[in-house]
Amino acid sequence: MSKLLVTGRKKLGGETYVQGAKNSALPVLAATILTKGENVIYNCPDLSDIEASARILRYLGCKVSRSGSTVLVNCDTIDKYDIPDELMRKTRSSIIFLGAILARTGRAKMSFPGGCEIGLRPIDMHLKALREMGADIREKHGYLDCTAPKGLKGNKISLSFPSVGATEDIMIAACLADGTTTITNAAREPEICDLADFLNKCGAKIYGAGEGVVVIEGVKSLSPTSHSIIPDRIVCATLMACAAVTGSKIILDGVICSHLASVIPVFEDAGCKIRCCNGTLEFTAPEKLKAMKTVRTMPYPGFPTDAQAPLLAVSCIADGTTVFVENIFENRYRHTGELIRMGANIKTVGKVAVVEGVKSLYGAPVEATDLRGAAALVVAGLSAESQTEISGVRYLERGYENLELTLSALGADIKKI
Ligand code: UD1
């Protein structure tokens, strides 16, 4: 079991490139199932969650190989429609394969993804939509058995909440459906647009991605393509948080500034100066951080739930009180208990966390229990007096590509043992 050892209070400096977005790469990999021939996916981060998807693709009969950040996927030889429980459990987002496998083979069988570290994460919206598109779905003994022998049919789908995963699953399934599918109250995250860009390059007809209504005209077949994954806005926010708590100036390259429109003002509230143009973000932290205005997580373009934990770690040493309201997941404050061990002053009640800034945090042995919570502990460790020992590093590796190497290159004292 690896651990991270962080000795805090080292200033960061210099320039780094932001990795490709995990949350784009995962649905794009699933969507390759709809194509015949070789897809080339550039800027694909090397993460355990991505490897878990590659294993599912290989199990299904696809060929997947990686060279650096380029991944080749060829699903010509797909010969299975099921995903074993062991592979399903590796990532919660494996449900995104449901629509793709069903659309390609007319059948899909996989275990029911259960709850997870950050909440229950039901899949009712995915199932309701696919049923509305003509799928017969049986839920038994923890398995979903779905059939659509004559293919799926386009329909009008209205989501009760703009779920990212459900929007992606339906978009993928609808590409090869008979007729037109309209998704209302669709999620508008940049990763939805990236998936639509990939699918449209393959020959799909998706209109309105990134808006509340997405229209997908079904086509007969899709061809492979090459596609570059967008930069990871959450990794970018995390690196900004690392610079904020160490009073540092850093430059982040390969950034799409508009994707950070709800995150930048929160850092500015804290006194940070940010200049973002032409893919480069220059970040300068103040001498002393200030408390931020209430941070409410919302579907895009609101403040992302995935950036809540790293920002909460920043607020721990800001001057004043910051209130967080977590509106997306019901169990997303587990990192606060560990931050309290490091001297933070945090009270949580339901979806609200009240953080009273302290002068400084101190190093302690802490344990990560989810991906973004792990990132929050790294941020806290960088700011703390003396050494922080972080266990549960596997969670961090689900979403951050060698974060310790990136931070060391910027001057942090952090190593994996
Ligand atoms: C995706 C992201 C995740 C991010 C989240 C919200 C990926 C791989 N993961 O997760 O990093 O935190 O969006 O931005 O892209 N819900 C239901 N029923 C459903 C589906 C969702 O009740 O059928 C609920 C969820 O429990 C949650 C909310 O809707 O409370 C939002 O979930 P959703 O947008 O679907 O998140 P994911 O796609 O799982």
Residues whose N, C-alpha, C, O or C-beta is under 5 A from the ligand:
A	BS01	UD1	N23 L26 S93 R121 P122 I123 D124 M125 H126 F161 P162 S163 V164 G165 A166 T305 D306 I328 F329
